[in-house]
Structures are given as C-alpha cells and as structure tokens.
C-alpha cells in the first residue's frame, strides 16, 4: 500500500481499538482504488466519501456481542465475504443499506449464515433499493401476522385477504401514491 492509500484509510482505522478491525481496514488499501488529491480537487471529496461509508460500515461491525477472532479473519471464506461486502459498501449511497451489509457480514462470522447463503443474500440485497427493502419488510410482517391461516386459504387467497391493508400501509409509510 502506498502512502496516499494509507493516508485516506488512517482516519477510519484510528477510530477502532480492535486489532482485528484494524487489520481488516488496512487490508482495504490493497483492493480499493483511491483517488489522490493530486489527481484533482474532486479526489479529496471522493476519498472523504469512502471514509464516511467505511466508518458507517465499521461502526456497525463494531457494535454488539459478536467478537471477530483472528482465526475467522484468516479464513478464505470470511476474507472473500469481507472484501465482497466492502466493495458493495463503497458503491452504496445509503447509510442504512451500509449498516444492513454489515449485519449480513456479522451473520457470517457468528455462524448464523453459511457462505453459500451469504453469496445469495448479498447479491439480492445489493439489487434492492431502500424503498423495495422497506416494502418487503412490511410484506413480511403481514405474512407473519397471518401465518395461522385458520380458514385454510391458499397462499394467493391469504395474500388477498390483507392486500388492501398492505397497500395502504406501504402508501402511507413510504409516501407512495
């Protein structure tokens, strides 16, 4: 990693005491293209944007009870998942989506999610907008509330039974006419 790459990652790295997180942040200098300030005035803005996105990502990784071990960090599966997630994070505009990417990665290293499932989830999640994700959350809640199905309706009939309420909630919650 050359000096310019190191300089734009240092402000993020300095925020964390965990040697594991510092190792992961340092590893980004190898794979993430950077723009030097000498290239253009916009280069500094791009680097600050990357720093902000990475800070959001690592803040979320740093929260909670799950502790990342050195052994996990050194596994090929985890490193592949980590670098793939970091690439998505750097291309994502939404802080909420960045936090969700971090949660997906945390599920890998807490063994709640297999690497195969991770690959599927992260790709699908990358394709979803925040609005689409919110709609799916509302739909999921309606499905969970109606899981009992005492009338023995088929899946279409069951969805139809709450569809009007679902549409109203989505319209109101997401301000969709």
MOKAKA-V904029 format. One record per pair of residues at least 6 apart in sequence whose C-alpha atoms are under 7 Angstrom apart, sorted by the first residue. I is the first residue (numbers start at 1). J is the second residue. Records with the same first field share a line. If there is no record, write none. Layout:
# MOKAKA-V904029
I = J ; J
This chain:
# MOKAKA-V904029
1 = 29 ; 30
4 = 36
5 = 29 ; 34
6 = 29
8 = 47
9 = 51
12 = 51 ; 54 ; 55
13 = 22 ; 25
16 = 22
20 = 68 ; 69 ; 70
34 = 47
35 = 43 ; 47
36 = 43 ; 44
37 = 43 ; 44
50 = 90
53 = 89 ; 90
56 = 95 ; 98 ; 99
57 = 98 ; 99 ; 102
60 = 99 ; 102
61 = 102 ; 106
66 = 110
68 = 109
72 = 78
73 = 79
77 = 115
82 = 105
85 = 101
89 = 98
92 = 98
97 = 130
107 = 113
108 = 114 ; 115
135 = 170
139 = 166
171 = 177
